[in-house]
Amino acid sequence: MLFLEILEVIVASLLIVLILLQMQGSGLSGAFGGVGEFYRSKRSMEKFLIAATVITTIAFAIISLLLLIP
């Protein structure tokens, strides 16, 4: 169970970062180029962030449910 607890903290931290990166005009997005200039287009970066956020959220929910099992 200790492994799952550590994994949940890592996934939660990643989820926080992903959500902050999605905030337009604030958060951490300014630290990484703001408008996504280092990617081909802003739209591809937004699609990636949304997909990564959904996958991370699902992983967080599954791990949380697994931790409820005694």
Residue frames as a rotation matrix with the C-alpha (Angstrom) as fourth column:
MET 1
0.561 0.828 0.000 0.00
0.828 -0.561 0.000 0.00
0.000 0.000 -1.000 0.00
LEU 2
0.212 -0.560 -0.801 2.92
0.291 -0.746 0.599 2.33
-0.933 -0.360 0.005 0.55
PHE 3
-0.751 -0.479 0.455 3.66
0.532 -0.031 0.846 2.13
-0.391 0.877 0.278 -3.17
LEU 4
-0.068 0.827 0.558 0.13
0.923 -0.159 0.349 3.24
0.378 0.539 -0.753 -4.01
GLU 5
0.669 0.290 -0.684 0.32
0.613 -0.736 0.287 6.14
-0.420 -0.611 -0.671 -1.54
ILE 6
-0.265 -0.851 -0.454 3.56
0.213 -0.511 0.833 7.38
-0.940 0.125 0.316 -3.07
LEU 7
-0.731 0.050 0.681 2.16
0.682 0.111 0.723 6.92
-0.040 0.993 -0.115 -6.57
GLU 8
0.341 0.936 0.084 -0.95
0.931 -0.349 0.111 8.91
0.133 0.040 -0.990 -5.63
VAL 9
0.428 -0.267 -0.863 1.16
0.322 -0.847 0.422 11.83
-0.844 -0.459 -0.276 -4.39
ILE 10
-0.685 -0.728 0.038 3.14
0.244 -0.179 0.953 11.81
-0.687 0.662 0.300 -7.65
VAL 11
-0.484 0.588 0.648 -0.01
0.846 0.125 0.519 11.63
0.224 0.799 -0.557 -9.79
ALA 12
0.554 0.704 -0.445 -1.67
0.802 -0.594 0.058 14.39
-0.224 -0.389 -0.894 -7.75
SER 13
0.011 -0.649 -0.761 1.37
0.173 -0.748 0.640 16.64
-0.985 -0.139 0.104 -8.20
LEU 14
-0.864 -0.307 0.399 1.39
0.403 0.054 0.914 15.98
-0.302 0.950 0.076 -11.92
LEU 15
-0.047 0.946 0.321 -2.32
0.979 -0.021 0.204 16.74
0.199 0.324 -0.925 -12.10
ILE 16
0.512 0.164 -0.843 -1.79
0.514 -0.845 0.148 20.08
-0.688 -0.509 -0.517 -10.34
VAL 17
-0.487 -0.782 -0.388 0.95
0.061 -0.474 0.878 21.02
-0.871 0.404 0.279 -12.78
LEU 18
-0.748 0.243 0.618 -1.18
0.664 0.258 0.702 20.05
0.011 0.935 -0.354 -15.79
ILE 19
0.355 0.931 -0.083 -4.10
0.935 -0.355 0.014 22.12
-0.017 -0.082 -0.996 -14.55
LEU 20
0.329 -0.300 -0.895 -1.87
0.256 -0.884 0.391 25.12
-0.909 -0.358 -0.214 -13.91
LEU 21
-0.752 -0.650 0.111 -0.40
0.240 -0.114 0.964 24.85
-0.614 0.752 0.242 -17.40
GLN 22
-0.372 0.694 0.617 -3.89
0.916 0.166 0.365 25.05
0.151 0.701 -0.697 -18.88
MET 23
0.410 0.526 -0.745 -4.68
0.667 -0.730 -0.148 28.35
-0.622 -0.437 -0.650 -17.21
GLN 24
0.201 -0.302 0.932 -4.36
0.877 -0.369 -0.309 31.02
0.437 0.879 0.190 -19.88
GLY 25
0.309 -0.153 0.938 -2.47
0.000 -0.987 -0.161 34.16
0.951 0.050 -0.305 -18.97
SER 26
0.358 -0.216 0.909 -1.56
-0.916 -0.271 0.296 32.95
0.182 -0.938 -0.294 -15.48
GLY 27
0.923 -0.023 0.384 -0.14
-0.139 0.911 0.388 30.02
-0.359 -0.412 0.838 -13.61
LEU 28
0.098 -0.955 0.281 2.93
0.101 0.290 0.952 28.25
-0.990 -0.065 0.125 -14.95
SER 29
0.645 0.205 0.736 2.06
0.695 0.243 -0.677 28.77
-0.317 0.948 0.014 -18.60
GLY 30
0.951 -0.308 -0.026 4.12
-0.300 -0.897 -0.325 31.97
0.077 0.317 -0.945 -18.75
ALA 31
0.295 -0.886 0.358 7.18
-0.596 0.122 0.794 30.10
-0.747 -0.447 -0.492 -17.52
PHE 32
-0.245 -0.347 0.905 7.02
0.367 0.831 0.418 27.73
-0.897 0.434 -0.076 -20.46
GLY 33
-0.877 -0.219 0.428 6.56
0.472 -0.226 0.852 30.16
-0.090 0.949 0.301 -23.32
GLY 34
-0.639 0.659 -0.396 3.11
-0.301 -0.688 -0.661 31.51
-0.708 -0.303 0.638 -22.50
VAL 35
0.243 0.786 -0.569 1.49
-0.850 -0.110 -0.516 31.07
-0.468 0.609 0.641 -25.90
GLY 36
0.539 -0.043 0.841 3.20
0.112 0.994 -0.020 27.80
-0.835 0.105 0.540 -26.73
GLU 37
0.646 -0.303 -0.701 5.68
-0.725 -0.531 -0.439 29.25
-0.239 0.792 -0.562 -29.21
PHE 38
-0.433 -0.893 0.122 8.02
-0.814 0.446 0.372 26.28
-0.387 0.062 -0.920 -28.90
TYR 39
-0.317 0.405 0.858 5.36
0.334 0.894 -0.299 23.93
-0.888 0.192 -0.419 -30.27
ARG 40
-0.788 -0.004 0.616 4.01
0.616 -0.036 0.787 23.94
0.019 0.999 0.030 -33.80
SER 41
-0.346 0.712 0.611 0.74
-0.046 -0.663 0.747 25.48
0.937 0.231 0.262 -32.77
LYS 42
-0.701 0.163 0.694 -1.06
-0.706 -0.289 -0.646 26.48
0.095 -0.943 0.318 -29.64
ARG 43
0.344 0.932 -0.112 -3.92
-0.918 0.359 0.170 24.17
0.199 0.045 0.979 -30.51
SER 44
0.291 -0.283 -0.914 -1.72
-0.076 0.945 -0.317 21.04
0.954 0.162 0.254 -30.50
MET 45
-0.807 -0.584 0.089 -0.35
-0.086 -0.034 -0.996 22.01
0.585 -0.811 -0.023 -27.08
GLU 46
-0.392 0.745 0.539 -3.87
-0.919 -0.297 -0.258 22.50
-0.032 -0.597 0.802 -25.73
LYS 47
0.528 0.580 -0.620 -4.98
-0.637 0.753 0.162 19.11
0.561 0.309 0.768 -27.07
PHE 48
-0.181 -0.700 -0.691 -2.00
0.120 0.682 -0.722 17.43
0.976 -0.213 -0.039 -25.44
LEU 49
-0.885 -0.172 0.432 -2.63
-0.359 -0.336 -0.870 19.13
0.295 -0.926 0.236 -22.09
ILE 50
0.023 0.972 0.236 -6.31
-0.998 0.007 0.068 18.20
0.064 -0.237 0.969 -22.12
ALA 51
0.526 0.137 -0.840 -5.58
-0.316 0.948 -0.043 14.56
0.790 0.288 0.541 -22.97
ALA 52
-0.490 -0.793 -0.362 -2.84
0.140 0.338 -0.931 14.35
0.860 -0.507 -0.054 -20.35
THR 53
-0.709 0.292 0.642 -5.15
-0.691 -0.469 -0.550 15.90
0.141 -0.833 0.535 -17.74
VAL 54
0.395 0.907 -0.145 -7.94
-0.871 0.420 0.254 13.44
0.292 0.026 0.956 -18.48
ILE 55
0.329 -0.348 -0.878 -5.60
0.019 0.932 -0.362 10.44
0.944 0.103 0.313 -18.30
THR 56
-0.748 -0.661 0.065 -3.99
-0.005 -0.092 -0.996 11.71
0.664 -0.745 0.065 -15.09
THR 57
-0.371 0.706 0.603 -7.41
-0.921 -0.364 -0.141 12.34
0.120 -0.607 0.785 -13.52
ILE 58
0.617 0.586 -0.525 -8.56
-0.557 0.797 0.236 8.82
0.557 0.147 0.818 -14.33
ALA 59
-0.077 -0.744 -0.664 -5.33
0.234 0.634 -0.737 7.39
0.969 -0.212 0.125 -12.89
PHE 60
-0.813 -0.199 0.547 -5.79
-0.408 -0.476 -0.779 9.47
0.415 -0.857 0.306 -9.73
ALA 61
0.100 0.947 0.305 -9.37
-0.981 0.043 0.190 8.23
0.167 -0.319 0.933 -9.31
ILE 62
0.584 0.083 -0.807 -8.39
-0.196 0.980 -0.041 4.59
0.788 0.182 0.588 -9.81
ILE 63
-0.472 -0.829 -0.301 -5.52
0.200 0.232 -0.952 4.84
0.859 -0.509 0.057 -7.33
SER 64
-0.629 0.305 0.715 -7.80
-0.734 -0.534 -0.419 6.54
0.254 -0.788 0.561 -4.80
LEU 65
0.494 0.865 -0.089 -10.34
-0.809 0.495 0.317 3.74
0.318 -0.085 0.944 -5.12
LEU 66
0.307 -0.465 -0.830 -7.60
0.111 0.884 -0.454 1.11
0.945 0.047 0.323 -4.76
LEU 67
-0.734 -0.629 0.257 -6.46
-0.135 -0.236 -0.962 2.75
0.666 -0.741 0.088 -1.54
LEU 68
-0.095 0.798 0.595 -9.95
-0.968 -0.215 0.132 2.31
0.233 -0.564 0.792 -0.08
ILE 69
0.619 0.274 -0.736 -9.62
-0.234 0.959 0.160 -1.48
0.750 0.073 0.657 -0.30
PRO 70
0.643 -0.362 0.675 -8.34
-0.740 -0.070 0.669 -2.81
-0.195 -0.930 -0.313 3.04
